Amino acid sequence: MIIKIIICLALGYLTGCFSTGLFIGKIYKVDIRKYGSGNTGMTNALRTLGPKAAIMTFAGDFLKAVIPILLVRFVIFPDADNISLLTLYSGLGTVLGHNYPVWLKFKGGKGISATSGVMAAVDPLIIPFGLTLFIAAIAITKYMSVGSLLLAILFPIWIAIRFPGDIHMLIVALVFMLLAFIRHRSNIKRLLSGTENKIGQKVSTEKSDNNK
């Protein structure tokens, strides 16, 4: 079991290290790490490059979580009794790779797009609930970070409901939530102080503000 978990984590981490936002930024001839929050995720792509770039960044980060999970489920360990747990570990590896990519000196994104990919791939039934919660939170508050954090909170709650009694899966799902809160520390501080950027605020890419 431990060997299988390590394989799943490693596979996920390798795919997670692919930085979609950085790649999309190069298409626009912009290094998004030098603007806005300085991270390579969807939100910074939105503020730095606009909606089209943000959608492409989200799609890439979402898929890089889904693909290793599908490989684990249908190719690598198709007959495993604990396949749901293994797919969860694969997704955890992806989020870790996304947040802390070794080739970018462990400076990546905040992991919400990748986490949403994990949630959808592990249990597709969560999609309408998670999507509704995320959109409603942003529509009401105008803060992307609020929607992201609520989505992270939903994950362990959903796992507890869908996989009752599976403490191992619940613990891993709680790690996803913890990672989201750790990566959103600065957002939480700004939310509390009333200085958090609202959705739609765009960052100029004419010169770097080095606001990391």
N, C-alpha and C positions, 0 to 999 in steps of 0.2 A: 504493500500500500504506500509506504513512504517513497519508494522508487517511482511509483506512478505519479505521486504528487509532485515530486521534483521535476519529472519530465513535463508535466502539465505547466508548472510554473515557468520552466525554462522556455518552453515553446511560446507561451503567452508573452513572456518578457521580450523575446526576440522580435515578435511582431509589433509589440507595443512601442519598441524603440524607433519604429518608423514614424518620423514627425511629419504628419500631413500638413500642418499649418506652415511649417518651414518650407516644405516643398511648394505649396501653393504660393507662398510669398515670393519664392524665386521666380515663379511664372510672371508675377507682377513686378519683379525686380525690386522687391522690398524684403528686408530681413525684419520680420515682425518682432523679433526679440529686442530690437532697438527702439520700439515704440510702445506706447500704452503701458500695460502691466509688465511687458517683457516676456510673457510666457507664449507658448506656441499653440494654444488651444483655440477653440471656436470663438469664444467671446472676444479675445484680442484680435482675431482675424476679422470679426465683424466690425469692431471699432476702427481697425487700422485699414482694412481693405474693402469693407462693404459686405452686403448680404450675399452676393454670389460666391465670394471667396469663403464666407462663413459656412454656407451650405456645403461647399465642396470639402471644407475642412471637417465638418461634422460627419459627412458621409464616409470619408476616409478613416476617421477615428472610430466610427461606429463599426465599420466592416473589419477593421483590424482586430476587433474584439470578437466579432462573430466567427471569422474564418478559423482561428485555432480551436474554438469551441466545437465547431462542426467537425474538424479533423479528429479531435479527441473522441467525440461521440460516435462517429461513423467509420473512422479509419484506424486510429491508433488503439483505442480500447472499446471496440463496439460491443463486446460481451461482458464488460465490467458490471458487477452488481451495484457498485456505488458510482455510477456514471454521472449522476447529477452533481455529486460532490466534486468529482474530477473536473467537470466542465467549469464549476465555480472557481476552482484553483487555477485553471487555465485563464479564465477571465481576470483573476486577481493578478496573475503574472503580466497580463496585457496592461492593466492600469498602472502597475509599478513601472513597467517599461515606458509607458506614456509620460508618467509624472517624473520619472528619474532615468532618462535615457543615458546610458553610459557614454555614448559618442558625443553628447552635448554637455558633458561634465555634470550629468544628473540634473539638468535644468530643463524641464519640459512643461507640460500643460497642467491642468487641474483635474483631469480624469473623468469629467462628467459625461462627455460624449462616449468615451470608451466604456464607462460604467453602464450607460444606457444600452449599449450594444450587448454587454454581458447579460443584463436583465432580460432583454428581448430574446437572446439565444438560449438562456437557461430555462425560461418559462415564457413563451410568447403571449400567454394570457394576461401578462402584466402590461402589455403595450397600451391598450386603451386607457387603463387606469393611470399609468405613469404619464402618458401624453396629456391627458386631461388635467392632471395635477400640475404639471410643468407649465402648460399654457395658461391655466387659470391663475397661477401664482404670479407669472410675469405680467399678465393682463391687469391684475389688481394692483400689484406693487410697482411695476415698471423696472424691477430689479432682476437681472438674469441670475444673480447669485442666490436670491431667495428661492427661485424655481429649482436651481441646481441642488441646493441643500435639502429642500423638501423631497426631491427625487431620491437623494442619498438616504434620507430617513425612511422613505417608503420601502427600500430594498429589504432590510432585515425584517420589517413588519410583514412584508409579503412572503418571505421565506418561512417565517414562523407560522403563517397561515397555511401555506401550500405544502410545507413539509413539517407538519407538527411532530414534535418529539425529536427531530434531528438537530441535536445541539451543535454538532460539528458544522453543519451547514449554516446554522444561525451565527456561530462565532465568525465564520469567514465573511458572511454578509455584513456583520458589524464592523469588520476590518475595512470593508469598502466604505462604509459610512464614516469611519474614523479618518480614513485617508482624505475623503472629500472635505471634512472639516479642517484638517491640518492644512490642506492646500488652499483653503478659503479663509485662512486666519486674517489676512489683511482686509478681505471683503467684510468679514464679520465686524472688525474694528470700525470700518468706515460706515457700516450700517448702523452701528450703535451711536456713532458720532454724527450721523446724518450727512456724511460727505460721499457716500457711495455713488458711483456713476450710474445713471439710469439708462435703460435700453434706448438706443438711437443716438447716443452721444458718440460722435465720430472723432478719431484721433488723426491729426494731420501727419502726413508722411513726408512733408517737405524737408523736415530735418528731425533728427533724433532728439527726444526729450529725456531719454535715459531714465524714465520713471519706472524703475524696477522696485 
